[in-house]
Amino acid sequence: MSEGDDQAAYRRYLAAVVRFHLQAAERSGLGPTDYQAASLLELDGPTTTGALGGRLGLTAGSATRVVDRLVAAGLARRIADPGDRRRVLVEHTGVLPDGLAGLLDRVRAPLGELMAGLTGPERAGVARYLAVAERAYREALDEPGPPLE
């Protein structure tokens, strides 16, 4: 496969991932930002509203509204920080919208089978790629730049 073919395959892959998660959010009755916030809470554990907002690129007010909606939907709850009871954390409740677990499993199962069949060095290569890609995408948004036109 040529470099151009690799880039095209990669872009198609990203488009499929984005489309999947946008549709999963819609089917769950969540907006894309609320869906992503719930996913990050489930993945990373309890955090402050401000830190969650920072991960999502939101203002403090917008982050608070996201958390309010997740709490109202039963997907998150506010808890006292055990290390500093003056601080409030937000944690995932473990509840998923109806049907979401099944939809996610339809993707996780074949990907899990693929990963289980990889050799140690192949899994290490995938892990290295994911770490670099996550950092590259995050840092690209962290750098100030001209507005996109």
Wavefront OBJ file of the C-alpha trace (Angstrom):
o trace
v 0.000 0.000 0.000
v 1.334 3.426 -0.895
v 1.568 6.360 1.504
v -1.422 7.958 -0.245
v -3.425 4.763 0.223
v -2.431 4.683 3.903
v -3.593 8.267 4.373
v -6.881 7.589 2.598
v -7.499 4.483 4.722
v -6.703 6.449 7.862
v -9.078 9.256 6.933
v -11.844 6.746 6.145
v -11.221 5.074 9.502
v -11.471 8.413 11.349
v -14.653 9.302 9.457
v -16.204 5.966 10.478
v -15.227 6.472 14.139
v -16.631 10.000 14.215
v -19.852 8.947 12.454
v -20.288 5.983 14.804
v -19.965 8.107 17.929
v -22.182 10.899 16.600
v -24.875 8.315 15.832
v -24.357 6.598 19.203
v -24.849 9.954 20.923
v -27.992 10.662 18.936
v -29.445 7.193 19.568
v -28.678 7.667 23.274
v -30.572 10.948 23.349
v -27.391 12.861 24.144
v -25.688 15.693 22.381
v -22.167 14.955 21.140
v -20.504 16.940 23.941
v -22.577 15.269 26.665
v -21.813 11.854 25.132
v -18.091 12.606 25.082
v -18.169 13.960 28.644
v -19.892 10.803 29.903
v -17.339 8.690 28.055
v -14.427 10.580 29.625
v -15.951 10.263 33.109
v -16.411 6.528 32.621
v -12.885 6.152 31.261
v -10.889 8.419 33.578
v -12.915 8.360 36.783
v -14.007 11.220 39.019
v -12.799 14.713 38.193
v -13.761 18.306 38.751
v -16.195 20.029 36.446
v -13.413 22.427 35.450
v -10.997 19.635 34.544
v -13.694 17.853 32.532
v -14.466 21.106 30.753
v -10.774 21.553 29.999
v -10.614 18.090 28.409
v -13.586 19.049 26.248
v -12.455 22.601 25.451
v -15.414 24.165 27.260
v -15.817 27.294 29.337
v -16.611 26.844 33.034
v -20.268 27.720 32.446
v -20.613 25.297 29.545
v -18.949 22.519 31.531
v -21.353 23.102 34.421
v -24.329 22.836 32.058
v -22.954 19.569 30.606
v -22.565 18.120 34.109
v -26.068 19.308 35.036
v -27.496 17.456 32.016
v -25.516 14.275 32.786
v -26.706 14.353 36.401
v -30.306 14.890 35.281
v -29.970 11.928 32.894
v -28.646 9.698 35.700
v -25.268 9.213 33.993
v -23.203 11.216 36.502
v -23.345 12.420 40.069
v -21.559 15.042 42.103
v -19.589 13.778 45.105
v -17.380 15.355 47.750
v -13.669 15.027 47.017
v -12.418 12.573 49.667
v -9.092 14.443 49.798
v -10.640 17.909 50.196
v -14.285 17.952 51.192
v -14.584 21.575 50.044
v -14.159 20.393 46.439
v -16.820 18.663 44.402
v -16.026 15.929 41.906
v -18.159 14.492 39.154
v -18.216 10.739 38.638
v -19.928 8.401 36.187
v -22.753 6.404 37.748
v -22.060 3.298 35.681
v -25.426 3.739 33.995
v -25.539 3.860 30.201
v -28.472 5.028 28.099
v -30.725 2.205 26.894
v -29.171 0.278 24.031
v -25.784 1.981 24.184
v -23.935 -0.971 25.738
v -25.166 -3.259 22.955
v -24.156 -0.804 20.258
v -20.698 -0.357 21.772
v -20.292 -4.135 22.073
v -20.930 -4.474 18.333
v -17.662 -2.586 17.827
v -15.732 -3.732 20.870
v -16.159 -7.462 20.173
v -14.479 -7.591 16.747
v -11.795 -5.120 17.809
v -11.127 -7.148 20.962
v -10.786 -10.298 18.882
v -8.348 -8.551 16.561
v -6.244 -7.286 19.477
v -6.243 -10.717 21.133
v -4.794 -12.197 17.941
v -1.907 -9.753 17.701
v 1.600 -10.611 18.793
v 3.212 -8.714 21.663
v 5.211 -6.472 19.316
v 2.113 -5.799 17.194
v 0.104 -4.807 20.292
v 2.993 -2.579 21.379
v 2.931 -0.900 17.961
v -0.799 -0.265 18.210
v -0.394 1.104 21.749
v 2.438 3.380 20.592
v 0.346 4.656 17.679
v -2.684 5.364 19.913
v -0.586 7.265 22.455
v 1.099 9.423 19.806
v -2.156 10.039 17.911
v -4.044 11.050 21.062
v -1.276 13.451 22.048
v -0.998 14.905 18.524
v -4.731 15.607 18.272
v -4.890 17.072 21.783
v -1.828 19.269 21.315
v -3.009 20.499 17.906
v -6.052 22.024 19.625
v -4.040 23.327 22.576
v -1.841 25.518 20.377
v -3.282 28.919 19.568
v -3.599 29.574 15.911
v -5.494 31.596 13.390
v -9.210 30.885 13.055
v -10.124 28.343 10.430
v -11.865 29.833 7.434
l 1 2 3 4 5 6 7 8 9 10 11 12 13 14 15 16 17 18 19 20 21 22 23 24 25 26 27 28 29 30 31 32 33 34 35 36 37 38 39 40 41 42 43 44 45 46 47 48 49 50 51 52 53 54 55 56 57 58 59 60 61 62 63 64 65 66 67 68 69 70 71 72 73 74 75 76 77 78 79 80 81 82 83 84 85 86 87 88 89 90 91 92 93 94 95 96 97 98 99 100 101 102 103 104 105 106 107 108 109 110 111 112 113 114 115 116 117 118 119 120 121 122 123 124 125 126 127 128 129 130 131 132 133 134 135 136 137 138 139 140 141 142 143 144 145 146 147 148 149
